[in-house]
Amino acid sequence: MICIDKLVYRYRSANRPALDGVSLQIAPGSLFGLLGPNGAGKTTLISLLSGLLSPHHGSIRIRDTALTDFRRTYPNAIALVPQDHAFYPMLTVAENLAFFAGVQGLDRRTQASRSAAAIEFARLEGVTRQLAGELSGGLRRRLNLAIGLLADPDILLLDEPTVGVDPQSRHFLLDAIRTLAKHGKTIIYTSHYMEEVEALCDDIAIIDHGRVLTHGSLATLLADDVPSLHLRLPQPLPATLAHTWATRHASFTTCGREVTLAPVTMATLPRILAELADAGLAPLGLSLGERNLEQRFMQLTQRSLRD
Ligand SMILES: Nc1ncnc2c1ncn2[C@@H]1O[C@H](COP(=O)(O)OP(=O)(O)OP(=O)(O)O)[C@@H](O)[C@H]1O
């Protein structure tokens, strides 16, 4: 178990903490999604978990051992695949892997077998002699992941691993991450793409402004306690209708062309649709009693993840 307790971190030049009392428990072998908009604190939390930064308050314990002691005892147990490309662009793919395998302190035979396994896992066979700096965005991400796997870590920290990749590479990376989780690795996956987190992760924390807004299984986060209606409109809701709905419904949020209203039932839906029609609006999309992570985020923050 990874136990994160009341973690606080403030960058020297910042006027507010990047993390402000974050507590989380991450079960071994889970595919844990850390979802939040830009600046929420995801990279800071990942950096603290990898030991790159040290908390100002609070603690991280892994298997009931303080993080610093855990890392000293098992130096290769945690690997970070950072958001930035962490390789030498002027070296080939094979040279990068050989170099990073070399700095793990492994014997030569293990270095060679780990490099070969990482190449095979990330499907880099066809580009081993290519300069890393000349790879496409998707292949660079795959090389980043391959380097992270060289130490055969138990815990893999993936910081926005699909940013800037084509859909095919994204698909490949998501499948590869699922495979790693099936093999028992604990994966902490940060993203601001709620579709990815929803498709991949079985345990999710939503963070914003350095705080955990909610944490639970995907099913728990998506369960609607009160039946709500989600509308996607061709244009923002007129102010008069927004006022009517805000007054009449216990919960009303609007963000751009998306509107969430609760409670709404099959019995009260026709009235709402009639009011929209009177305002000259026909919804482009509508769902009743079902929500996604974006809507959950909107409900918690009154903002869109994409803002
Ligand atoms: N080196 C730094 N110095 C000062 N402030 C920083 C530094 N790095 C990050 N911050 C600030 O800390 C907060 C959290 O940043 P962090 O990078 O952890 O967020 P994030 O959720 O990973 O965002 P993104 O998705 O954009 O990477 C932000 O307000 C950011 O501006």
The ligand as an SDF file (V2000), in Angstrom:
LIG
                    3D

 31 33  0  0  0  0  0  0  0  0999 V2000
    9.0990   25.0480  -10.5900 N   0  0  0  0  0  0  0  0  0  0  0  0
    8.0040   25.6920  -10.2120 C   0  0  0  0  0  0  0  0  0  0  0  0
    8.0820   26.8990   -9.5950 N   0  0  0  0  0  0  0  0  0  0  0  0
    6.9770   27.5600   -9.1660 C   0  0  0  0  0  0  0  0  0  0  0  0
    5.7170   27.0720   -9.3200 N   0  0  0  0  0  0  0  0  0  0  0  0
    5.5770   25.8720   -9.9330 C   0  0  0  0  0  0  0  0  0  0  0  0
    6.7120   25.1360  -10.3980 C   0  0  0  0  0  0  0  0  0  0  0  0
    6.2580   23.9760  -10.9580 N   0  0  0  0  0  0  0  0  0  0  0  0
    4.9160   24.0110  -10.8390 C   0  0  0  0  0  0  0  0  0  0  0  0
    4.5080   25.1310  -10.2270 N   0  0  0  0  0  0  0  0  0  0  0  0
    3.1360   25.5120   -9.8770 C   0  0  0  0  0  0  0  0  0  0  0  0
    2.6070   24.5140   -9.0190 O   0  0  0  0  0  0  0  0  0  0  0  0
    1.2480   24.2200   -9.3440 C   0  0  0  0  0  0  0  0  0  0  0  0
    1.1020   22.7390   -9.6470 C   0  0  0  0  0  0  0  0  0  0  0  0
    1.8610   22.4710  -10.8250 O   0  0  0  0  0  0  0  0  0  0  0  0
    1.9870   20.9950  -11.4140 P   0  0  0  0  0  0  0  0  0  0  0  0
    2.9690   21.0440  -12.5470 O   0  0  0  0  0  0  0  0  0  0  0  0
    2.2430   20.0480  -10.3210 O   0  0  0  0  0  0  0  0  0  0  0  0
    0.5120   20.7640  -11.9840 O   0  0  0  0  0  0  0  0  0  0  0  0
    0.0010   19.6920  -13.0410 P   0  0  0  0  0  0  0  0  0  0  0  0
   -1.3310   19.2440  -12.5520 O   0  0  0  0  0  0  0  0  0  0  0  0
    1.0260   18.6480  -13.2620 O   0  0  0  0  0  0  0  0  0  0  0  0
   -0.1780   20.5670  -14.3540 O   0  0  0  0  0  0  0  0  0  0  0  0
    0.1380   20.1790  -15.8900 P   0  0  0  0  0  0  0  0  0  0  0  0
   -0.9460   19.2390  -16.3040 O   0  0  0  0  0  0  0  0  0  0  0  0
    0.0450   21.5120  -16.5690 O   0  0  0  0  0  0  0  0  0  0  0  0
    1.5060   19.5890  -15.9100 O   0  0  0  0  0  0  0  0  0  0  0  0
    0.8880   25.1510  -10.4860 C   0  0  0  0  0  0  0  0  0  0  0  0
    0.2590   26.2800   -9.9660 O   0  0  0  0  0  0  0  0  0  0  0  0
    2.2290   25.4980  -11.1040 C   0  0  0  0  0  0  0  0  0  0  0  0
    2.1750   26.7680  -11.7060 O   0  0  0  0  0  0  0  0  0  0  0  0
  1  2  1  0
  2  3  1  0
  2  7  2  0
  3  4  2  0
  4  5  1  0
  5  6  2  0
  6  7  1  0
  6 10  1  0
  7  8  1  0
  8  9  2  0
  9 10  1  0
 10 11  1  0
 11 12  1  0
 11 30  1  0
 12 13  1  0
 13 14  1  0
 13 28  1  0
 14 15  1  0
 15 16  1  0
 16 17  2  0
 16 18  1  0
 16 19  1  0
 19 20  1  0
 20 21  2  0
 20 22  1  0
 20 23  1  0
 23 24  1  0
 24 25  2  0
 24 26  1  0
 24 27  1  0
 28 29  1  0
 28 30  1  0
 30 31  1  0
M  END
$$$$
